[in-house]
Amino acid sequence: MDSHILMIMRHAKSDWSSDAAADFERPLSKRGCRNASQMGAWLEEQNVVPDRIVCSPATRTKMTAQIVCNQLGKKAPGITWDDRIYEAGIEDLLDVISEHGRYANCLLLIGHNPGLDALLNFLSKEKPQPDDNGKLMTTAAIAVLNYDSSPIRTGHRSARLAKLIRPKELSE
């Protein structure tokens, strides 16, 4: 049987010095673009390619998704923009996963904190380990949750945390 995987990705580093009129419109920084590219390349190297991507429509998440897809090349699926992910709490994120996860063996959700931290802590059987600065889902981090042969689901501690990778760990 195929393995079912949910990947949770936080958008890459945004550019706080941009002249964006609102938080929703803030783009990625140069570092953010570089990190998103690194993480997309990491997914490609691991041969973990989502068959569905659901993403917040905020500019920084859109840019992150598009850069990741560029790294995945022809294997990249289309992207679904879901308004519920922007400023989402855990209930909204669980609803998004329930809706889109039933159609995917490998679902990539791209969004924002603090919702993604809460989501990872809720879904993972294992306690996710923060980085040296005490942060869990740093910018551009990807958590890979494995459901083995079971479909992607949203129950408390329903998935095994296979990997939590951050851009900083790729450059070490």
N, C-alpha and C positions, 0 to 999 in steps of 0.2 A: 504494500500500500504506500501511496505517496505521503510524504510528510506535509503537514499544514503549518505555515509560518506566518506570524504577524511581525512586521518590522515597524518600530516606532522611531521616527526621526524628528529631531528638533531642527528648525530652520538654522541656517548658518549665520554667522556674525553679521549683524546689521550695521549700517552706517549712521551713527548718531549725529554726524556732522552734516548730513544731507539737508537740503532745504525742503524736504517733504512736508507738506502741510499738515499731515496727520500721521499717527503711529501706523495705521493701516498701509500707508503709502511708502514707508521707509524701505529703501533698497538694501542690498547687501553691501558690505565693505569689500575692499580688495581682498583682505584676509578671508572674509566669508566666501567669496567666489572661489578662492584657492581651496579652502576646506571642503566646500561642497563637491568640488571636482575630485579631491582626494577620496572622499567617502564614496562617491559614485564609482571611482576606479576600484576601491576596496570591494564593493559589492560585486563588480564584474569579475575581479580576481577570485573571489570566493564562489563564483558561479551561483550566487543567490540573486536571482532576477525576479522581481515581482511580476505577477500577471495582472495586477491591478494597483493603481496608485490613487490615493484620495488625499487631497491637499487643501489647506486653508487658502482662500483667495487673496490673502495679504501679499503685498509685493515681495517681501523678503522670502516668504514660503514658495511663492510661484517661481522666483529666481532659483531657489535651492532645488526645487523639483526639476526645472528645466536643465540645470547643470548636471544633476544626477542622471537624467535621461540621456543627455549628450554622451556621458561616459558609458552608458549601457548600450548605446548605438541602436542598431536595428532590433535588438531584443527588448527594448523599452516599450512598455504598453502606453496607451493614452493616459492622460491625467484627468481625473474627475475633481472639479473644484467644489468644495462643500463649505458653505457659509457657516455652518454650525461649529467648525473647528476653530475659527478665530475667537479668542477669548473664552474658549470652551472649558467648562468644568468636567469632572469625571463622568457625570451622567450623559452629557452630550457626546463625549468621546465614545462611551460604550454604545450609545445608539448608532453612531456612525459605523463603528466596527461591526455591530450586529447586522446592519443593513448591507454593508459592502462585503463583509467577510464570508457570507454564505455563497458568494459567487467567485471566490478566490481560493487557490491553494497557497498562494503567497501574496499577502496584502501589505503594501507600504503606506503608512499613515504619516503625513508630514504636517507638523503643527508647532505649537508654542508651549512654553512653560507659563505658569506652574502646573497646568493641566497634565502635561506629559509625565512629569515626575509622579504625580498622584496616580495616573493610569498605570505606569510601570510597577509601582509599589502594590497596586491592587491586583494586577493580573499575574505577577510573577510568584511562583512557588518559593523561589529563593529570594533572600533579601538582597536587592541590588546594591553594589558597593559604590559609594561616591568616590570622586577623584581626590587628590591630595588637598584640594581647597574645600572639600565637603560638598561639592556639586554632583548631582546625579546626571541629568540630561543636559550636558553642556551644549553650547551651540554646535550644530552639525553632528551631534552624537547619534548613534543608531543602536537601538536595543533589538535583538533578535529573539523573539519568543516562539518556542516550538511546541506545537500541539500534537506532535507525532502523527498517528493515523486518524486522530479525531479532527473534526472540522474546527475552524477558528471559532472560539466562543468567548463570552465576556464574564464568566463566573469568577468569583474571588479566588485567586491563586490557581487559575485553571491552566497555566502554561509554564513550561520550563524555560528559564532564562538561559538561552544557549550562548549569548554573547552580548556584552555591552562595550561598544568600541567608540572611542572619541578621537578626533583628529590629532590631538597632542600625542596619543599613543602610537599613531601611525608614523609620526615623524621621529620617534625615539629610536 
